[in-house]
């Protein structure tokens, strides 16, 4: 279970921090640049593997909705695993969601990202 913390964004690894910054403003090309060539992204039980599939995911994810994103928590699991919890508010069903972005790093890039609903 993720523990909300006050870990500021500037203490996150650069790849995580910069990926999130680009992803939040829907800059898929920049966000992709922080992924390994064989990166895996899992979102809502869908898995995207490799550069082509992850690029499509980053370009299209949530594009049909308007929403805001706020980091509400973050913590370091170990040297290569980090969890950032974000709160989304917008025009999607339910209107509000808290999601954990679980990052696994390799060679200072994101090798895996699992996006999951934060347990209430």
Order of alpha helices (4+ residues) and beta strands (2+ residues): alpha-alpha-beta-beta-alpha-beta-beta-beta-beta
